[in-house]
Amino acid sequence: MEYLRQLFYEKYAATQLKSIRNFMDFVDWSNRFIGIKGSRGVGKTTLLLQYIKKNFKPNKEVLYISLDNLYFTENSLYNLASQFYKKGGQLLAVDEVHRYQNWSQEIKNIYDDMPDLKLILTGSSLLHLHKAKHDLSRRVVMYNMPGLSFREYLQFETEKKLPVYSLNEIVSDHVSSAMEVVENLKPLAYFDSYMNHGYYPFYLENVKSFHNKLSESILTVLDVDIPQFEYIQTAGIVYLKKLLKIMSRSVPFKPNMKSLSSRTGISLNTMKTYLQYLTEARLLTLLYFNPVGINSLNKPEKIFLENTNLMYNLSEGIPEKGNLRETFFLNQLAYQHRLVASKTSDFKVDDKYVFEIGGKSKQQKQIRNTDNAFIVKDDIEIGSENIIPLWLFGFLY
């Protein structure tokens, strides 16, 4: 245990408290058992260590461990927790929980056998507690952590406190909201940079090496994370990579599933499964007309890369601007809202609002006879009436 404690103290000392995500305030840390899952690179480990550093001194009461450490190839998580608990431990923070083969059973036993111990765990976005060997879904309060919003990126870049707006506030009073932001900074001066590298907070380490690190992260998801959860053989990993590559060249697009199956060499049923894996890994987002029945789930209306940083990383050349706009809008709203495809516009949100996305010259004709319909324009700071600036939808969280 002393070896792990030493590693924890080193990480504790190196953890900065200057750039803390607002997700910190979203989590109810008073719960006894908390889970945080999300895609690689969104900052789960950093958030966990920042919470510890803000609230605990480095002593016997708290311990951070990562289950990808070689220590756990020969030592039991349960035995470690038991020793820690008996010596006065109060908070055990378990990072990369999915890296440990028997994690669900031992976490369950730790929770049941050590009633005064608080547990916080982090895991991949692919983590499904109800699918684990021992269902923990009734015990844990689980949070899904997204990447940085445009607002969070601006806060990191400018060190200015910026407001969060609800979707209802934006559609009902977007002019005042935009003016409040524009009085403090010029959002469009930062927008292209955010689209290129602002979604994953590790850009703060070194912007120049950002896309190299993102490429490594994507490969790890394909080579390690998805196969670990879904038991895909080596040949399947090759097909997954091929499928993602084809997607990245043309997203967002309306898929012809039979044609896609022919191009990739993946059977139709297997391809639908692979698309779901890539979606759960937060590499793709599938948009449906009405995702209720089985048939609608089998055929997405459009397929998007999950965020614009992935578009710059995986696309050959500079991504088409219209595709970037739609991907940004979908990505920023999907964390808290339900989006479906619309026959009269680009998106319908929460079964209430309709949005058509475009540049500053975008016209009203597609939504002219539609209620609660809005034009979302890129390259404008402030809108008017039913015309809303695209960047403002980056202020939803």
C-alpha positions as CSV (number, residue, x, y, z in Angstrom):
1,M,0.0,0.0,0.0
2,E,2.9,2.4,0.7
3,Y,3.9,2.2,-2.9
4,L,0.5,3.2,-4.1
5,R,0.3,6.0,-1.4
6,Q,3.6,7.4,-2.7
7,L,2.3,7.4,-6.2
8,F,-0.9,9.2,-5.0
9,Y,1.1,11.9,-3.1
10,E,3.2,12.6,-6.3
11,K,0.0,13.1,-8.3
12,Y,-1.6,15.1,-5.5
13,A,1.4,17.5,-5.5
14,A,1.3,17.9,-9.3
15,T,-2.4,18.5,-9.5
16,Q,-3.2,22.1,-10.4
17,L,-6.3,23.9,-9.1
18,K,-6.2,26.9,-11.5
19,S,-8.4,25.4,-14.3
20,I,-11.3,23.5,-12.7
21,R,-14.3,22.5,-14.8
22,N,-17.8,23.4,-13.7
23,F,-18.6,19.7,-13.7
24,M,-17.0,19.8,-10.3
25,D,-20.1,21.7,-9.0
26,F,-22.5,19.4,-10.9
27,V,-21.5,16.3,-9.0
28,D,-23.2,15.8,-5.6
29,W,-20.1,14.7,-3.7
30,S,-22.0,14.0,-0.5
31,N,-23.2,10.6,-2.0
32,R,-21.4,7.6,-0.5
33,F,-20.8,5.9,-3.8
34,I,-20.1,8.0,-6.9
35,G,-19.3,6.9,-10.5
36,I,-18.0,9.2,-13.2
37,K,-17.7,7.8,-16.8
38,G,-16.7,9.5,-20.0
39,S,-14.6,9.2,-23.1
40,R,-10.9,9.2,-23.1
41,G,-9.3,12.6,-22.6
42,V,-12.3,14.5,-21.1
43,G,-10.5,15.0,-17.8
44,K,-12.0,12.4,-15.4
45,T,-8.7,11.7,-13.6
46,T,-7.9,15.4,-13.3
47,L,-11.3,16.2,-11.9
48,L,-11.0,13.4,-9.3
49,L,-7.6,14.5,-8.1
50,Q,-8.7,18.2,-8.0
51,Y,-11.7,17.2,-5.8
52,I,-9.4,15.4,-3.5
53,K,-6.8,18.2,-3.3
54,K,-9.6,20.8,-2.6
55,N,-11.1,18.8,0.2
56,F,-8.5,16.5,1.8
57,K,-5.0,16.8,3.1
58,P,-2.6,14.0,1.9
59,N,-3.0,11.7,4.9
60,K,-4.3,8.2,5.8
61,E,-8.0,9.2,5.4
62,V,-7.8,9.4,1.6
63,L,-6.2,7.3,-1.1
64,Y,-6.3,7.5,-4.9
65,I,-5.4,4.4,-7.0
66,S,-5.5,3.6,-10.7
67,L,-6.4,0.1,-11.6
68,D,-4.2,0.1,-14.7
69,N,-1.2,-0.1,-12.3
70,L,0.8,-3.3,-12.5
71,Y,0.4,-3.6,-8.7
72,F,-3.1,-5.1,-9.3
73,T,-1.9,-7.9,-11.5
74,E,-0.7,-9.6,-8.3
75,N,-2.7,-7.9,-5.5
76,S,-6.4,-7.8,-4.8
77,L,-8.4,-4.5,-4.9
78,Y,-10.6,-5.8,-2.0
79,N,-7.6,-6.6,0.2
80,L,-6.2,-3.2,-0.4
81,A,-9.5,-1.5,0.4
82,S,-9.8,-3.6,3.6
83,Q,-6.3,-2.6,4.8
84,F,-7.0,1.0,4.0
85,Y,-10.4,0.9,5.8
86,K,-9.0,-0.7,8.9
87,K,-6.3,1.9,9.2
88,G,-8.8,4.8,9.2
89,G,-9.4,5.3,5.5
90,Q,-12.5,7.3,4.7
91,L,-12.4,7.9,0.9
92,L,-11.1,5.5,-1.7
93,A,-10.9,7.0,-5.2
94,V,-10.6,4.3,-7.9
95,D,-9.5,5.4,-11.3
96,E,-9.8,3.3,-14.5
97,V,-12.0,0.8,-12.8
98,H,-12.7,-1.2,-15.9
99,R,-9.0,-2.1,-16.1
100,Y,-9.4,-4.6,-13.3
101,Q,-10.9,-7.9,-14.4
102,N,-13.1,-8.6,-11.3
103,W,-13.9,-5.0,-10.5
104,S,-17.7,-5.2,-10.2
105,Q,-17.7,-8.1,-7.7
106,E,-14.9,-6.6,-5.5
107,I,-16.4,-3.1,-5.6
108,K,-19.8,-4.5,-4.5
109,N,-18.1,-6.4,-1.7
110,I,-16.2,-3.3,-0.6
111,Y,-19.4,-1.3,-0.6
112,D,-21.3,-3.9,1.4
113,D,-18.6,-4.9,3.9
114,M,-17.1,-1.4,4.6
115,P,-20.2,0.7,5.4
116,D,-18.3,3.8,6.5
117,L,-16.0,4.0,3.4
118,K,-16.8,6.5,0.7
119,L,-16.1,5.3,-2.9
120,I,-15.6,7.3,-6.1
121,L,-14.8,5.5,-9.3
122,T,-14.1,6.5,-12.8
123,G,-14.5,4.4,-16.0
124,S,-14.8,4.4,-19.7
125,S,-17.9,5.7,-21.5
126,L,-18.4,2.1,-22.5
127,L,-18.9,1.1,-18.9
128,H,-22.4,-0.4,-18.3
129,L,-23.0,-1.1,-14.6
130,H,-26.1,-3.2,-15.3
131,K,-24.2,-5.4,-17.7
132,A,-21.4,-6.1,-15.2
133,K,-21.1,-9.4,-13.5
134,H,-22.5,-7.8,-10.3
135,D,-25.1,-5.1,-10.9
136,L,-24.0,-1.9,-9.1
137,S,-26.6,0.4,-10.7
138,R,-28.7,0.5,-7.5
139,R,-25.8,1.4,-5.3
140,V,-23.9,4.0,-7.3
141,V,-24.9,7.5,-8.4
142,M,-23.4,7.7,-11.9
143,Y,-22.5,10.8,-13.8
144,N,-21.6,11.1,-17.5
145,M,-18.8,13.6,-18.1
146,P,-18.6,15.4,-21.5
147,G,-15.7,17.2,-23.1
148,L,-15.3,21.0,-22.7
149,S,-18.1,23.2,-23.9
150,F,-17.2,26.3,-25.9
151,R,-18.0,28.3,-22.7
152,E,-15.5,26.3,-20.6
153,Y,-12.9,26.6,-23.3
154,L,-13.3,30.4,-23.2
155,Q,-13.0,30.4,-19.5
156,F,-9.7,28.5,-19.6
157,E,-8.4,30.8,-22.4
158,T,-9.5,34.1,-20.9
159,E,-9.7,33.3,-17.2
160,K,-13.1,35.1,-17.2
161,K,-16.2,33.8,-15.4
162,L,-18.9,33.3,-18.0
163,P,-22.6,32.5,-17.6
164,V,-24.4,29.3,-18.4
165,Y,-27.7,29.6,-20.3
166,S,-30.5,27.1,-20.6
167,L,-31.9,26.3,-24.0
168,N,-35.1,28.0,-23.1
169,E,-33.2,31.2,-22.2
170,I,-31.3,31.1,-25.5
171,V,-34.4,30.7,-27.7
172,S,-36.4,33.3,-25.7
173,D,-33.8,36.0,-25.1
174,H,-30.7,35.2,-27.2
175,V,-30.0,38.8,-28.0
176,S,-29.5,39.8,-24.3
177,S,-27.5,36.6,-23.7
178,A,-25.2,37.2,-26.6
179,M,-24.7,40.9,-25.6
180,E,-23.8,39.9,-22.1
181,V,-21.0,37.7,-23.4
182,V,-19.8,40.1,-26.2
183,E,-19.4,42.9,-23.6
184,N,-16.6,40.8,-22.0
185,L,-14.9,39.1,-25.0
186,K,-15.0,38.4,-28.7
187,P,-16.3,34.8,-28.9
188,L,-15.7,34.4,-32.7
189,A,-12.0,35.1,-32.1
190,Y,-11.8,31.8,-30.3
191,F,-14.4,29.7,-32.1
192,D,-12.2,28.2,-34.8
193,S,-9.6,27.2,-32.3
194,Y,-12.2,25.5,-30.2
195,M,-13.5,23.6,-33.2
196,N,-9.9,22.3,-33.9
197,H,-8.6,21.4,-30.4
198,G,-10.9,22.8,-27.6
199,Y,-13.1,19.9,-26.7
200,Y,-10.5,17.8,-24.8
201,P,-8.9,19.6,-21.9
202,F,-5.5,18.0,-22.4
203,Y,-5.0,20.6,-25.1
204,L,-3.8,22.8,-22.2
205,E,-0.7,20.6,-21.9
206,N,0.6,21.4,-25.3
207,V,-1.5,22.6,-28.3
208,K,1.2,21.6,-30.8
209,S,1.0,17.9,-29.8
210,F,-2.7,17.9,-29.3
211,H,-3.7,15.9,-32.4
212,N,-0.9,13.4,-31.9
213,K,-2.3,12.7,-28.4
214,L,-5.8,12.6,-29.8
215,S,-4.8,10.1,-32.5
216,E,-3.2,7.9,-29.8
217,S,-6.3,8.1,-27.7
218,I,-8.5,7.1,-30.6
219,L,-6.3,4.0,-31.3
220,T,-6.5,3.0,-27.7
221,V,-10.2,3.1,-27.8
222,L,-10.3,0.9,-30.9
223,D,-7.5,-1.5,-29.9
224,V,-8.1,-1.8,-26.2
225,D,-11.3,-0.3,-24.8
226,I,-14.0,-1.6,-27.2
227,P,-12.5,-5.1,-27.5
228,Q,-12.2,-5.3,-23.7
229,F,-15.9,-4.5,-23.2
230,E,-17.3,-6.3,-26.3
231,Y,-14.9,-9.2,-26.7
232,I,-14.1,-8.4,-30.3
233,Q,-11.4,-10.5,-32.0
234,T,-8.4,-9.0,-33.8
235,A,-10.1,-9.2,-37.2
236,G,-13.0,-7.3,-35.8
237,I,-10.8,-4.5,-34.6
238,V,-9.5,-4.1,-38.2
239,Y,-13.0,-3.8,-39.5
240,L,-13.9,-1.2,-36.7
241,K,-10.9,1.0,-37.9
242,K,-12.0,0.6,-41.5
243,L,-15.5,1.6,-40.7
244,L,-14.4,4.7,-38.7
245,K,-12.1,5.7,-41.5
246,I,-14.9,5.6,-44.0
247,M,-17.2,7.5,-41.7
248,S,-14.6,10.3,-41.1
249,R,-14.3,11.0,-44.8
250,S,-17.9,11.8,-45.3
251,V,-19.7,12.7,-42.0
252,P,-22.3,13.8,-41.5
253,F,-24.0,11.8,-44.1
254,K,-27.2,9.8,-44.7
255,P,-26.0,6.2,-44.7
256,N,-27.0,3.5,-47.1
257,M,-26.5,0.5,-44.8
258,K,-26.2,-2.1,-47.6
259,S,-23.7,0.1,-49.6
260,L,-21.7,0.7,-46.4
261,S,-21.7,-3.0,-45.7
262,S,-20.4,-3.7,-49.2
263,R,-17.6,-1.0,-48.9
264,T,-16.4,-2.3,-45.5
265,G,-16.8,-6.0,-45.9
266,I,-18.8,-6.1,-42.7
267,S,-22.1,-7.9,-42.6
268,L,-25.2,-5.8,-42.2
269,N,-26.0,-7.0,-38.7
270,T,-22.4,-6.8,-37.5
271,M,-22.0,-3.3,-38.9
272,K,-25.1,-2.0,-37.0
273,T,-23.5,-3.5,-33.8
274,Y,-20.1,-1.8,-34.6
275,L,-21.8,1.5,-35.2
276,Q,-23.3,1.2,-31.7
277,Y,-19.9,0.4,-30.2
278,L,-18.4,3.5,-31.8
279,T,-21.3,5.6,-30.5
280,E,-20.9,4.3,-27.0
281,A,-17.2,5.0,-27.2
282,R,-18.1,8.6,-28.0
283,L,-16.5,8.5,-31.5
284,L,-19.7,8.7,-33.4
285,T,-23.2,10.2,-32.9
286,L,-26.1,8.6,-34.6
287,L,-29.1,10.8,-35.4
288,Y,-32.6,9.2,-36.0
289,F,-35.9,10.5,-37.0
290,N,-37.7,9.0,-34.0
291,P,-35.6,6.6,-32.1
292,V,-38.4,4.6,-30.4
293,G,-39.0,1.4,-32.4
294,I,-36.5,-1.3,-33.4
295,N,-36.6,-0.3,-37.1
296,S,-35.7,3.3,-36.4
297,L,-32.7,2.2,-34.3
298,N,-31.5,0.0,-37.1
299,K,-31.2,2.8,-39.6
300,P,-29.9,6.2,-38.5
301,E,-30.8,9.2,-40.6
302,K,-27.4,10.7,-40.3
303,I,-24.0,9.7,-38.8
304,F,-21.7,12.3,-37.3
305,L,-18.3,12.2,-35.6
306,E,-18.9,13.0,-32.0
307,N,-17.2,16.3,-31.9
308,T,-15.4,18.8,-34.2
309,N,-11.9,17.9,-32.8
310,L,-12.4,14.4,-34.2
311,M,-13.3,15.9,-37.6
312,Y,-10.0,17.8,-37.8
313,N,-8.1,14.7,-36.6
314,L,-9.7,12.1,-38.8
315,S,-10.7,14.0,-41.9
316,E,-8.3,14.3,-44.8
317,G,-7.7,18.0,-45.2
318,I,-9.8,20.7,-43.6
319,P,-13.4,19.6,-42.8
320,E,-16.2,21.2,-44.7
321,K,-17.6,24.2,-42.8
322,G,-21.2,23.2,-43.0
323,N,-20.5,19.8,-41.5
324,L,-18.5,21.5,-38.7
325,R,-21.4,23.7,-37.9
326,E,-23.9,20.8,-37.6
327,T,-21.5,18.7,-35.6
328,F,-20.8,21.5,-33.1
329,F,-24.5,22.2,-32.6
330,L,-25.3,18.5,-32.1
331,N,-22.4,17.9,-29.8
332,Q,-23.1,20.9,-27.5
333,L,-26.8,20.1,-27.2
334,A,-26.7,16.3,-27.0
335,Y,-25.3,16.2,-23.5
336,Q,-28.5,17.6,-21.9
337,H,-31.1,17.4,-24.7
338,R,-32.8,15.0,-27.1
339,L,-32.1,15.6,-30.7
340,V,-33.8,13.9,-33.7
341,A,-33.7,14.5,-37.4
342,S,-36.4,16.8,-38.9
343,K,-38.1,16.6,-42.3
344,T,-38.2,20.4,-42.5
345,S,-34.8,21.4,-41.0
346,D,-31.5,20.0,-39.6
347,F,-32.6,19.2,-36.0
348,K,-35.6,18.9,-33.8
349,V,-34.8,19.3,-30.1
350,D,-36.8,18.0,-27.1
351,D,-39.9,17.5,-29.5
352,K,-40.3,21.3,-29.3
353,Y,-37.8,23.4,-31.1
354,V,-36.7,23.2,-34.8
355,F,-33.3,24.5,-35.9
356,E,-31.7,25.1,-39.3
357,I,-28.0,25.5,-39.2
358,G,-26.0,27.7,-41.7
359,G,-23.7,30.6,-42.5
360,K,-24.5,34.3,-42.2
361,S,-26.4,34.3,-45.5
362,K,-28.7,31.4,-44.5
363,Q,-32.4,32.1,-45.5
364,Q,-35.7,31.4,-43.7
365,K,-37.5,29.5,-46.5
366,Q,-37.1,26.0,-45.0
367,I,-38.7,26.8,-41.7
368,R,-41.0,29.6,-42.8
369,N,-44.3,27.8,-41.9
370,T,-42.9,25.9,-38.9
371,D,-43.7,26.8,-35.2
372,N,-40.8,27.3,-32.7
373,A,-38.3,27.3,-35.6
374,F,-35.0,29.1,-35.6
375,I,-32.1,29.9,-37.9
376,V,-28.7,29.2,-36.3
377,K,-26.0,31.3,-38.1
378,D,-22.2,31.0,-38.0
379,D,-20.0,34.0,-38.2
380,I,-22.3,36.4,-36.4
381,E,-21.9,37.8,-32.9
382,I,-25.5,38.7,-32.1
383,G,-28.7,37.6,-33.8
384,S,-32.2,39.0,-34.0
385,E,-35.7,37.7,-33.8
386,N,-35.5,34.0,-34.7
387,I,-31.9,34.2,-35.8
388,I,-29.4,32.9,-33.2
389,P,-25.6,32.9,-33.4
390,L,-24.1,29.4,-33.5
391,W,-21.5,30.0,-30.8
392,L,-24.1,30.8,-28.2
393,F,-25.2,27.1,-28.1
394,G,-21.7,26.5,-26.6
395,F,-22.9,28.1,-23.4
396,L,-25.4,25.4,-22.3
397,Y,-23.0,23.8,-19.8
